[in-house]
Amino acid sequence: MIWTSCATKKATGPSYVGKWKYEVPEMPGGDNTGVLVISRIDDAYKCLAITGYGNEQPMDNFDIQDGKIIASYDEQGTPVEVLGTIEGNTITGTITELGMTLDWSAIKVE
């Protein structure tokens, strides 16, 4: 599972901009960790994931509204859906790919 960069609609509310250390535990093949970079350009959030292997992946269809993350992207022809809830400096949510749903979490580090 690879995280990916994204533009969204008008962004309002608290600042979600920064670096978030993420983890997807219990993945087949081992835990997936990395850094999720959320930025804001004009009226849109963008998201870039830097995997634990150093790969940078853009996330398509990324949006944050009222502390809720809704994103989807295509990973080598496979659709992936990402949902999350931001509460303070933490994010918790799920990733769904190939009918398998896994939990993920992140902590704001910058």
DSSP file (Angstrom, degrees, kcal/mol; ACC not computed):
  #  RESIDUE AA STRUCTURE BP1 BP2  ACC     N-H-->O    O-->H-N    N-H-->O    O-->H-N    TCO  KAPPA ALPHA  PHI   PSI    X-CA   Y-CA   Z-CA
    1    1 A M              0   0    0      0, 0.0     2,-0.4     0, 0.0    23,-0.1   0.000 360.0 360.0 360.0 129.8    0.0    0.0    0.0
    2    2 A I        -     0   0    0     49,-0.1     2,-0.2    30,-0.0    48,-0.0  -0.953 360.0-136.0-122.7 135.7    1.5    3.3   -1.0
    3    3 A W        -     0   0    0     -2,-0.4    48,-0.1    56,-0.1     2,-0.1  -0.493  28.2-166.1 -81.3 158.5    0.5    6.8    0.0
    4    4 A T        -     0   0    0     -2,-0.2    55,-2.7    44,-0.1     2,-0.2  -0.777  17.6 -90.4-141.4-176.3    0.2    9.4   -2.5
    5    5 A S        +     0   0    0     43,-0.2     2,-0.4    -2,-0.1    43,-0.2  -0.766  45.3 171.3-108.8 148.8   -0.1   14.2   -3.7
    6    6 A C        -     0   0    0     41,-0.2     2,-0.3    -2,-0.2    41,-0.3  -0.997  32.4-143.7-155.4 145.2   -3.4   15.8   -4.1
    7    7 A A        -     0   0    0     -2,-0.4    55,-0.4    39,-0.2     2,-0.2  -0.856  26.0-175.2-109.6 150.4   -5.3   19.0   -4.5
    8    8 A T        -     0   0    0     37,-0.5     3,-0.1    -2,-0.3    55,-0.1  -0.697  28.9 -79.6-132.0-176.2   -8.7   19.7   -2.9
    9    9 A K  S    S-     0   0    0     -2,-0.2    36,-0.5     1,-0.2    -1,-0.2  -0.008  81.6 -38.9 -71.3-174.7  -11.5   22.2   -2.8
   10   10 A K        -     0   0    0     34,-0.1     2,-0.5     1,-0.1    34,-0.2  -0.225  64.1-140.1 -53.5 133.0  -11.4   25.3   -0.7
   11   11 A A        +     0   0    0     32,-0.8     2,-0.3    -3,-0.1    -1,-0.1  -0.852  30.7 159.0-103.5 130.1   -9.7   24.7    2.7
   12   12 A T        +     0   0    0     -2,-0.5    54,-0.2    52,-0.3    52,-0.0  -0.887  33.5  39.3-138.4 170.7  -11.1   26.3    5.9
   13   13 A G  S    S+     0   0    0     -2,-0.3     3,-0.1    53,-0.1    -2,-0.0  -0.491  95.6   5.1  92.3-159.7  -10.9   25.7    9.6
   14   14 A P  S    S-     0   0    0      0, 0.0     2,-0.6     0, 0.0    53,-0.1  -0.124  83.0 -96.7 -61.6 157.6   -7.9   24.6   11.7
   15   15 A S        +     0   0    0      1,-0.2    -2,-0.0     2,-0.0    25,-0.0  -0.660  40.1 171.8 -79.9 122.5   -4.5   24.2   10.2
   16   16 A Y        +     0   0    0     -2,-0.6    22,-0.2    -3,-0.1    -1,-0.2   0.322  39.2 126.6-104.6   2.5   -3.7   20.6    9.3
   17   17 A V        +     0   0    0     20,-0.1     2,-0.3    93,-0.0    22,-0.2  -0.368  41.8  64.6 -66.3 136.4   -0.5   21.7    7.5
   18   18 A G  E    S-A   38   0A   0     20,-2.7    20,-2.8    -2,-0.1     2,-0.4  -0.895  85.0 -51.7 147.2-172.7    2.6   19.9    8.5
   19   19 A K  E     -A   37   0A   0     -2,-0.3    90,-3.0    18,-0.2    91,-1.4  -0.852  43.4-168.7-102.4 134.6    4.4   16.6    8.7
   20   20 A W  E     -AB  36 108A   0     16,-2.6    16,-3.5    -2,-0.4     2,-0.6  -0.985  17.6-139.3-125.6 121.4    2.6   13.6   10.1
   21   21 A K  E     -AB  35 107A   0     86,-2.7    86,-1.9    -2,-0.5     2,-0.3  -0.717  31.7-164.8 -80.7 118.9    4.5   10.3   10.9
   22   22 A Y  E     -AB  34 106A   0     12,-2.4    12,-1.7    -2,-0.6     2,-0.3  -0.707  15.4-170.0-110.0 159.2    2.1    7.6    9.8
   23   23 A E  E     -AB  33 105A   0     82,-2.5    82,-2.1    -2,-0.3    10,-0.2  -0.991  12.9-167.5-144.8 135.9    1.9    3.8   10.5
   24   24 A V  E >   -A   32   0A   0      8,-3.1     8,-1.9    -2,-0.3     3,-0.6  -0.860  27.1-163.1-118.8  92.2   -0.2    1.1    8.9
   25   25 A P  T 3   +     0   0    0      0, 0.0    78,-0.2     0, 0.0    -2,-0.0  -0.262  62.3  28.0 -74.1 163.0    0.3   -1.8   11.3
   26   26 A E  T 3  S+     0   0    0      1,-0.2     5,-0.1    76,-0.1     3,-0.0   0.771  77.2 156.6  61.3  31.0   -0.4   -5.5   10.5
   27   27 A M    X   -     0   0    0     -3,-0.6     3,-2.5     1,-0.1    -1,-0.2  -0.606  56.4 -96.2 -79.6 147.3    0.1   -5.2    6.8
   28   28 A P  T 3  S+     0   0    0      0, 0.0    -1,-0.1     0, 0.0     0, 0.0  -0.472 118.0  25.0 -57.9 129.1    0.9   -8.3    4.9
   29   29 A G  T 3  S-     0   0    0     -2,-0.2     2,-0.1    -3,-0.0    -2,-0.0   0.442 132.8 -60.5  91.5   0.0    4.7   -8.2    4.7
   30   30 A G  S <  S-     0   0    0     -3,-2.5    -3,-0.1     2,-0.0    -6,-0.0  -0.355  78.1 -38.0 114.6 166.2    5.1   -6.0    7.8
   31   31 A D        -     0   0    0     -2,-0.1     2,-0.5    -5,-0.1    -8,-0.0  -0.290  50.1-139.7 -63.7 145.9    4.2   -2.6    9.1
   32   32 A N  E     +A   24   0A   0     -8,-1.9    -8,-3.1    19,-0.0     2,-0.3  -0.947  29.2 170.2-108.8 122.8    4.2    0.3    6.7
   33   33 A T  E     +A   23   0A   0     -2,-0.5    19,-1.7   -10,-0.2     2,-0.3  -0.887  11.2 117.0-129.4 161.6    5.5    3.6    8.0
   34   34 A G  E     -AC  22  51A   0    -12,-1.7   -12,-2.4    -2,-0.3     2,-0.4  -0.978  56.5 -67.4 171.7-162.6    6.5    7.0    6.6
   35   35 A V  E     -AC  21  50A   0     15,-2.7    15,-3.3    -2,-0.3     2,-0.6  -0.976  27.9-155.1-123.4 130.3    5.7   10.7    6.6
   36   36 A L  E     -AC  20  49A   0    -16,-3.5   -16,-2.6    -2,-0.4     2,-0.6  -0.922  13.4-158.7-102.1 119.6    2.5   12.3    5.3
   37   37 A V  E     -AC  19  48A   0     11,-3.7    11,-2.4    -2,-0.6     2,-0.5  -0.894   7.1-170.6-106.5 115.3    3.1   15.9    4.3
   38   38 A I  E     +AC  18  47A   0    -20,-2.8   -20,-2.7    -2,-0.6     2,-0.3  -0.917  12.3 169.7-106.8 126.2    0.1   18.1    4.2
   39   39 A S  E     - C   0  46A   0      7,-2.3     7,-2.9    -2,-0.5     2,-0.5  -0.829  26.4-134.3-128.0 168.2    0.4   21.5    2.7
   40   40 A R  E     - C   0  45A   0     -2,-0.3     2,-0.5     5,-0.2     5,-0.2  -0.983  17.6-178.2-129.7 122.6   -2.0   24.3    1.7
   41   41 A I  E >   - C   0  44A   0      3,-2.7     3,-2.0    -2,-0.5     2,-0.2  -0.982  66.2 -43.6-122.4 121.4   -1.6   26.1   -1.6
   42   42 A D  T 3  S-     0   0    0     -2,-0.5   -31,-0.1     1,-0.3     0, 0.0  -0.435 125.6 -22.3  55.5-120.8   -4.2   28.9   -2.3
   43   43 A D  T 3  S+     0   0    0     -2,-0.2   -32,-0.8   -35,-0.1     2,-0.4   0.089 123.1  81.7-105.3  22.7   -7.5   27.4   -1.2
   44   44 A A  E <   -C   41   0A   0     -3,-2.0    -3,-2.7   -34,-0.2     2,-0.3  -0.964  68.0-131.8-133.1 145.1   -6.6   23.7   -1.5
   45   45 A Y  E     -C   40   0A   0    -36,-0.5   -37,-0.5    -2,-0.4     2,-0.3  -0.673  21.4-162.3 -85.2 147.4   -4.8   21.1    0.6
   46   46 A K  E     -C   39   0A   0     -7,-2.9    -7,-2.3    -2,-0.3     2,-0.4  -0.932   1.8-158.0-124.5 154.2   -2.2   19.0   -1.0
   47   47 A C  E     +C   38   0A   0     -2,-0.3    12,-1.4    12,-0.3     2,-0.4  -0.996  11.1 178.8-138.2 132.2   -0.8   15.7    0.4
   48   48 A L  E     -CD  37  58A   0    -11,-2.4   -11,-3.7    -2,-0.4     2,-0.5  -0.999  13.8-153.6-130.7 130.8    2.4   13.9   -0.3
   49   49 A A  E     -CD  36  57A   0      8,-2.5     8,-2.9    -2,-0.4     2,-0.6  -0.886   2.5-161.7-105.8 135.3    3.4   10.7    1.3
   50   50 A I  E     -CD  35  56A   0    -15,-3.3   -15,-2.7    -2,-0.5     6,-0.2  -0.957  22.5-142.3-113.4 111.4    7.0    9.7    1.8
   51   51 A T  E >   -C   34   0A   0      4,-2.9     3,-2.4    -2,-0.6   -17,-0.2  -0.152  26.6-103.0 -70.9 166.1    7.2    6.0    2.4
   52   52 A G  T 3  S+     0   0    0    -19,-1.7   -18,-0.1     1,-0.3    -1,-0.1   0.672 124.6  58.5 -60.3 -17.3    9.5    4.3    4.8
   53   53 A Y  T 3  S-     0   0    0    -20,-0.2    -1,-0.3     2,-0.1     3,-0.1   0.417 122.3-107.2 -91.9  -0.1   11.5    3.3    1.7
   54   54 A G  S <  S+     0   0    0     -3,-2.4     2,-0.3     1,-0.3    -2,-0.1   0.474  72.0 142.6  88.7   2.3   12.0    7.0    0.7
   55   55 A N        -     0   0    0     -5,-0.0    -4,-2.9     1,-0.0     2,-0.5  -0.583  43.9-140.9 -77.5 137.4    9.5    6.9   -2.2
   56   56 A E  E     -D   50   0A   0     -2,-0.3    -6,-0.2    -6,-0.2   -51,-0.1  -0.875  21.7-175.6 -99.5 129.1    7.4   10.0   -2.7
   57   57 A Q  E     -D   49   0A   0     -8,-2.9    -8,-2.5    -2,-0.5     2,-0.3  -0.986  19.0-138.1-128.1 127.0    3.8    9.3   -3.7
   58   58 A P  E     -D   48   0A   0      0, 0.0     2,-0.6     0, 0.0   -10,-0.2  -0.611  17.9-138.7 -79.1 143.6    1.1   11.8   -4.6
   59   59 A M        -     0   0    0    -55,-2.7     3,-0.5   -12,-1.4   -12,-0.3  -0.915  16.4-147.3-105.4 122.5   -2.4   11.2   -3.2
   60   60 A D  S    S+     0   0    0     -2,-0.6    12,-1.5     1,-0.2   -54,-0.1  -0.438  73.7  15.6 -82.9 157.8   -5.3   11.9   -5.6
   61   61 A N  S    S+     0   0    0     10,-0.2     2,-0.4     1,-0.2    -1,-0.2   0.858  82.3 168.8  50.7  44.6   -8.7   13.1   -4.6
   62   62 A F        +     0   0    0     -3,-0.5     2,-0.3   -55,-0.4     9,-0.2  -0.762   2.3 164.8 -92.3 130.6   -7.5   14.3   -1.1
   63   63 A D  E     -E   70   0A   0      7,-1.7     7,-2.4    -2,-0.4     2,-0.4  -0.998  24.1-161.1-145.9 146.2   -9.8   16.4    0.9
   64   64 A I  E     +E   69   0A   0     -2,-0.3     2,-0.4     5,-0.2   -52,-0.3  -0.993  18.3 166.9-126.2 123.5  -10.2   17.5    4.5
   65   65 A Q  E >  S-E   68   0A   0      3,-2.2     3,-1.7    -2,-0.4   -52,-0.1  -0.978  71.3 -15.0-138.0 125.0  -13.5   18.8    5.8
   66   66 A D  T 3  S-     0   0    0     -2,-0.4     3,-0.1     1,-0.3    -1,-0.1   0.865 129.6 -51.0  52.7  40.9  -14.3   19.4    9.4
   67   67 A G  T 3  S+     0   0    0      1,-0.2    19,-3.4   -53,-0.1     2,-0.5   0.540 112.2 121.9  78.6   6.2  -11.4   17.2   10.5
   68   68 A K  E <   -EF  65  85A   0     -3,-1.7    -3,-2.2    17,-0.2     2,-0.5  -0.901  49.9-151.4-107.4 128.4  -12.3   14.3    8.2
   69   69 A I  E     +EF  64  84A   0     15,-2.9    15,-1.9    -2,-0.5     2,-0.4  -0.841  15.4 177.8 -96.6 130.4   -9.9   13.1    5.6
   70   70 A I  E     +EF  63  83A   0     -7,-2.4    -7,-1.7    -2,-0.5     2,-0.3  -0.987  16.3 153.1-130.0 122.1  -11.4   11.5    2.5
   71   71 A A  E     - F   0  82A   0     11,-2.5    11,-3.2    -2,-0.4     2,-0.3  -0.986  19.4-176.5-146.9 154.7   -8.9   10.4   -0.2
   72   72 A S  E     + F   0  81A   0    -12,-1.5     2,-0.3    -2,-0.3     9,-0.2  -0.987   9.0 167.1-148.3 153.2   -8.6    7.9   -3.0
   73   73 A Y  E     - F   0  80A   0      7,-2.0     7,-2.8    -2,-0.3     2,-0.6  -0.970  35.1-108.6-157.1 168.4   -5.8    6.9   -5.4
   74   74 A D  E     - F   0  79A   0     -2,-0.3     2,-0.8     5,-0.2    -2,-0.0  -0.917  23.6-165.2-108.0 121.2   -4.8    4.3   -7.9
   75   75 A E  E >  S- F   0  78A   0      3,-3.2     3,-1.5    -2,-0.6    -2,-0.0  -0.874  75.7 -38.2-109.4 100.6   -2.0    2.0   -6.9
   76   76 A Q  T 3  S-     0   0    0     -2,-0.8    -1,-0.2     1,-0.3    -2,-0.0   0.897 126.3 -40.0  50.8  46.8   -0.7    0.2  -10.0
   77   77 A G  T 3  S+     0   0    0      1,-0.2    -1,-0.3     0, 0.0    -3,-0.0   0.400 118.2 110.8  88.3  -3.0   -4.3   -0.2  -11.3
   78   78 A T  E <   -F   75   0A   0     -3,-1.5    -3,-3.2    19,-0.0    -1,-0.2  -0.919  66.5-129.2-108.7 122.8   -5.8   -1.0   -7.9
   79   79 A P  E     -F   74   0A   0      0, 0.0    19,-0.6     0, 0.0     2,-0.4  -0.471  24.4-166.9 -70.7 139.8   -8.2    1.6   -6.4
   80   80 A V  E     -FG  73  97A   0     -7,-2.8    -7,-2.0    -2,-0.2     2,-0.4  -0.991   6.1-157.3-128.2 134.1   -7.4    2.5   -2.7
   81   81 A E  E     -FG  72  96A   0     15,-2.3    15,-2.7    -2,-0.4     2,-0.5  -0.944   6.7-167.1-113.7 133.6   -9.7    4.5   -0.4
   82   82 A V  E     +FG  71  95A   0    -11,-3.2   -11,-2.5    -2,-0.4     2,-0.4  -0.980   7.4 177.7-122.5 126.6   -8.3    6.3    2.6
   83   83 A L  E     +FG  70  94A   0     11,-2.7    11,-1.4    -2,-0.5     2,-0.3  -0.954   9.5 163.3-123.4 145.9  -10.5    7.7    5.5
   84   84 A G  E     -FG  69  93A   0    -15,-1.9   -15,-2.9    -2,-0.4     2,-0.4  -0.994  29.3-141.9-158.8 159.2   -9.3    9.5    8.6
   85   85 A T  E     -FG  68  92A   0      7,-2.7     7,-1.7    -2,-0.3     2,-0.5  -0.995  17.7-148.2-125.8 126.2  -10.3   11.7   11.5
   86   86 A I  E     + G   0  91A   0    -19,-3.4     2,-0.4    -2,-0.4     5,-0.2  -0.835  19.6 172.9 -96.6 125.4   -8.0   14.4   12.8
   87   87 A E  E >   - G   0  90A   0      3,-2.7     3,-1.3    -2,-0.5     2,-0.4  -0.907  63.7 -56.2-132.6 104.2   -8.2   15.2   16.5
   88   88 A G  T 3  S-     0   0    0     -2,-0.4     0, 0.0     1,-0.2     0, 0.0  -0.500 122.5 -12.9  65.2-120.5   -5.5   17.6   17.7
   89   89 A N  T 3  S+     0   0    0     -2,-0.4    19,-2.4    -3,-0.1     2,-0.3   0.065 123.5  79.1-102.4  22.8   -2.1   16.2   16.7
   90   90 A T  E <   -GH  87 107A   0     -3,-1.3    -3,-2.7    17,-0.2     2,-0.4  -0.959  53.8-164.1-131.5 150.7   -3.4   12.7   15.8
   91   91 A I  E     +GH  86 106A   0     15,-2.4    15,-2.3    -2,-0.3     2,-0.3  -0.996   9.3 179.7-127.3 137.0   -5.1   11.0   12.9
   92   92 A T  E     +GH  85 105A   0     -7,-1.7    -7,-2.7    -2,-0.4     2,-0.3  -0.984  23.7 114.9-131.5 148.0   -6.8    7.6   13.0
   93   93 A G  E     -GH  84 104A   0     11,-2.2    11,-2.2    -2,-0.3     2,-0.3  -0.953  49.1 -84.1-177.8-162.5   -8.5    5.9   10.1
   94   94 A T  E     -GH  83 103A   0    -11,-1.4   -11,-2.7    -2,-0.3     2,-0.4  -0.938  15.5-153.6-133.2 154.5   -8.8    3.1    7.6
   95   95 A I  E     -GH  82 102A   0      7,-2.6     7,-2.8    -2,-0.3     2,-0.5  -0.998  14.1-162.0-125.0 130.3   -7.3    2.2    4.3
   96   96 A T  E     +GH  81 101A   0    -15,-2.7   -15,-2.3    -2,-0.4     2,-0.3  -0.964  19.6 155.9-119.9 126.8   -9.3   -0.1    2.0
   97   97 A E  E >   -GH  80 100A   0      3,-2.4     3,-2.3    -2,-0.5   -17,-0.1  -0.979  69.3  -5.2-148.4 133.1   -7.6   -2.0   -0.9
   98   98 A L  T 3  S-     0   0    0    -19,-0.6     3,-0.1    -2,-0.3   -18,-0.1   0.846 128.7 -56.0  52.0  39.3   -8.7   -5.2   -2.7
   99   99 A G  T 3  S+     0   0    0      1,-0.2     2,-0.5     0, 0.0    -1,-0.3   0.465 114.1 117.5  76.8   0.0  -11.5   -5.7   -0.2
  100  100 A M  E <   - H   0  97A   0     -3,-2.3    -3,-2.4     2,-0.0     2,-0.5  -0.890  48.6-159.8-104.4 128.3   -9.1   -5.6    2.8
  101  101 A T  E     - H   0  96A   0     -2,-0.5     2,-0.3    -5,-0.2    -5,-0.2  -0.932  11.6-177.9-111.1 127.8   -9.5   -2.8    5.3
  102  102 A L  E     - H   0  95A   0     -7,-2.8    -7,-2.6    -2,-0.5     2,-0.2  -0.922  24.7-119.4-122.8 147.7   -6.6   -1.9    7.6
  103  103 A D  E     - H   0  94A   0     -2,-0.3     2,-0.3    -9,-0.2    -9,-0.3  -0.537  31.3-177.5 -79.2 150.6   -6.3    0.7   10.4
  104  104 A W  E     - H   0  93A   0    -11,-2.2   -11,-2.2    -2,-0.2     2,-0.3  -0.971   5.0-173.6-142.8 159.9   -3.8    3.5   10.1
  105  105 A S  E     -BH  23  92A   0    -82,-2.1   -82,-2.5    -2,-0.3     2,-0.3  -0.975   3.4-165.4-149.3 161.9   -2.7    6.3   12.4
  106  106 A A  E     -BH  22  91A   0    -15,-2.3   -15,-2.4    -2,-0.3     2,-0.4  -0.992   8.8-152.6-149.0 152.3   -0.5    9.4   12.4
  107  107 A I  E     -BH  21  90A   0    -86,-1.9   -86,-2.7    -2,-0.3     2,-0.3  -0.994  29.6-116.1-126.5 133.6    1.1   11.8   14.8
  108  108 A K  E     +B   20   0A   0    -19,-2.4   -88,-0.3    -2,-0.4   -19,-0.1  -0.525  34.6 172.0 -71.1 127.4    2.0   15.4   13.9
  109  109 A V              0   0    0    -90,-3.0   -89,-0.2    -2,-0.3    -1,-0.2   0.550 360.0 360.0-113.1 -14.1    5.7   15.9   14.1
  110  110 A E              0   0    0    -91,-1.4   -90,-0.1   -93,-0.0    -2,-0.1   0.270 360.0 360.0-148.6 360.0    6.0   19.4   12.6
